[in-house]
Amino acid sequence: MSLSSVRAKKALEESNKAFVKEEVHLPTESFSETEMLLHWTKYAKRLGEKGFRIMESLLLINDPVLSGVAITLELPNEGSKLDFEKELKGLLGHLHGHLHNHDITIEVIVNESVQNRKNFNDQDRYNRLHEINPNIELLRTTFGLDLDA
């Protein structure tokens, strides 16, 4: 280090002290989950109108859950999460501006639980409908319906 570099460093430090950084207080108004869902949906529809149909479907795949200022969205797989995170800054900016709260955060949870689908036969379907509404038996006997069709 030379003597001139030390002087330059001190001069730079002195000049930085002269500038007073202005404190910016960003709004942190409270909002309801309904308001958040309204603006979330508007943003998704706007993306769809611009031709970003995949992003629109990711935003509308599940309703996000609000907990304080933290929004949690559940997506079906890692690929969806990666696609969603590409648009995260735009969505946050939209929500910050329209909800007047700059403390909002979004957390994405991947839920890859696979549901096994069974192949139901006519008897299984009838049994399930009978559980839901026992009057289906009256309908079947009144019209002489058979399950072996």
C-alpha positions as CSV (number, residue, x, y, z in Angstrom):
1,M,0.0,0.0,0.0
2,S,1.3,3.4,-0.9
3,L,0.8,6.6,1.0
4,S,-1.3,8.0,-1.9
5,S,-3.7,5.0,-1.7
6,V,-4.1,5.5,2.1
7,R,-5.0,9.2,1.4
8,A,-7.4,8.2,-1.3
9,K,-9.1,5.7,1.0
10,K,-9.5,8.3,3.8
11,A,-10.8,10.9,1.3
12,L,-13.4,8.3,0.1
13,E,-14.5,7.5,3.6
14,E,-14.9,11.2,4.4
15,S,-16.9,11.8,1.2
16,N,-19.2,8.9,2.1
17,K,-19.8,10.4,5.5
18,A,-21.2,13.5,3.8
19,F,-24.0,11.5,2.2
20,V,-26.8,10.8,4.5
21,K,-28.8,7.8,3.5
22,E,-32.5,8.4,3.5
23,E,-34.5,5.9,5.4
24,V,-37.3,4.5,3.3
25,H,-40.3,3.2,5.2
26,L,-42.2,0.8,3.0
27,P,-45.9,0.3,3.7
28,T,-46.9,-2.6,5.8
29,E,-50.7,-2.4,5.9
30,S,-52.7,-5.4,7.0
31,F,-54.8,-7.3,4.5
32,S,-57.1,-10.3,4.5
33,E,-56.8,-13.7,2.8
34,T,-59.7,-12.7,0.5
35,E,-57.8,-9.6,-0.7
36,M,-54.7,-11.6,-1.2
37,L,-56.5,-14.3,-3.2
38,L,-58.2,-11.6,-5.4
39,H,-54.9,-10.1,-6.4
40,W,-53.3,-13.5,-6.8
41,T,-56.0,-14.5,-9.2
42,K,-55.8,-11.2,-11.1
43,Y,-52.1,-11.7,-11.6
44,A,-52.6,-15.2,-12.8
45,K,-55.3,-14.1,-15.3
46,R,-53.0,-11.3,-16.5
47,L,-50.2,-13.9,-17.2
48,G,-52.7,-16.1,-19.0
49,E,-53.7,-13.2,-21.2
50,K,-50.1,-12.6,-22.1
51,G,-49.7,-16.2,-23.2
52,F,-48.0,-17.6,-20.1
53,R,-50.6,-20.4,-19.6
54,I,-48.3,-22.7,-17.7
55,M,-47.6,-20.0,-15.1
56,E,-51.3,-19.2,-14.9
57,S,-52.1,-22.8,-14.2
58,L,-49.4,-23.1,-11.5
59,L,-50.7,-20.1,-9.7
60,L,-54.3,-21.4,-9.9
61,I,-53.5,-25.1,-9.2
62,N,-54.2,-24.6,-5.4
63,D,-55.4,-21.8,-3.3
64,P,-52.4,-20.3,-1.4
65,V,-52.7,-20.2,2.3
66,L,-52.1,-17.0,4.3
67,S,-50.5,-17.0,7.7
68,G,-49.7,-13.5,8.9
69,V,-47.8,-12.1,5.9
70,A,-46.4,-15.4,4.8
71,I,-48.1,-17.1,1.9
72,T,-47.7,-20.8,1.4
73,L,-48.4,-22.5,-2.0
74,E,-48.4,-26.2,-2.5
75,L,-47.2,-27.5,-5.9
76,P,-47.2,-31.1,-7.2
77,N,-43.6,-31.5,-8.1
78,E,-40.1,-29.9,-8.2
79,G,-40.4,-28.9,-11.9
80,S,-43.5,-26.9,-11.1
81,K,-41.6,-25.3,-8.2
82,L,-38.7,-24.3,-10.5
83,D,-41.1,-22.8,-13.0
84,F,-43.0,-20.9,-10.3
85,E,-39.8,-19.5,-8.8
86,K,-38.9,-17.9,-12.2
87,E,-42.0,-15.7,-11.8
88,L,-41.8,-15.2,-8.1
89,K,-40.3,-11.7,-8.2
90,G,-43.0,-10.4,-10.5
91,L,-45.7,-11.9,-8.3
92,L,-44.2,-10.5,-5.1
93,G,-43.9,-7.1,-6.7
94,H,-47.6,-7.2,-7.7
95,L,-48.7,-8.3,-4.2
96,H,-46.5,-5.8,-2.5
97,G,-47.9,-3.0,-4.6
98,H,-51.6,-3.9,-4.6
99,L,-51.8,-5.0,-0.9
100,H,-49.6,-2.2,0.3
101,N,-47.4,-4.5,2.4
102,H,-43.7,-5.1,1.6
103,D,-43.3,-7.7,4.3
104,I,-45.1,-10.4,2.3
105,T,-43.2,-13.6,1.6
106,I,-44.1,-16.7,-0.4
107,E,-43.1,-20.2,0.5
108,V,-43.5,-23.1,-1.9
109,I,-44.1,-26.6,-0.6
110,V,-43.7,-29.6,-3.0
111,N,-46.2,-32.4,-2.2
112,E,-45.5,-35.4,-4.4
113,S,-47.9,-37.7,-2.7
114,V,-49.1,-40.0,-5.3
115,Q,-52.7,-41.3,-5.0
116,N,-53.2,-44.8,-6.2
117,R,-56.3,-44.9,-8.4
118,K,-58.2,-48.2,-8.3
119,N,-60.2,-49.6,-11.2
120,F,-63.7,-49.7,-9.9
121,N,-66.3,-52.1,-11.3
122,D,-70.0,-51.4,-11.3
123,Q,-70.6,-53.0,-7.9
124,D,-67.9,-50.9,-6.3
125,R,-69.3,-47.7,-7.8
126,Y,-72.8,-48.7,-6.6
127,N,-71.6,-49.4,-3.1
128,R,-69.9,-46.0,-2.9
129,L,-73.0,-44.2,-4.2
130,H,-75.1,-46.2,-1.6
131,E,-72.7,-45.0,1.2
132,I,-73.2,-41.4,0.0
133,N,-77.0,-41.7,-0.4
134,P,-78.9,-44.8,0.8
135,N,-81.9,-43.7,-1.3
136,I,-80.1,-45.0,-4.4
137,E,-81.4,-48.5,-3.5
138,L,-85.0,-47.2,-3.8
139,L,-84.2,-45.8,-7.2
140,R,-82.6,-49.1,-8.3
141,T,-85.6,-51.2,-7.2
142,T,-88.2,-48.8,-8.5
143,F,-86.9,-48.8,-12.0
144,G,-85.7,-52.5,-11.9
145,L,-82.1,-51.5,-12.6
146,D,-79.4,-54.2,-12.6
147,L,-75.7,-53.8,-12.0
148,D,-74.7,-56.4,-14.6
149,A,-75.4,-54.3,-17.6
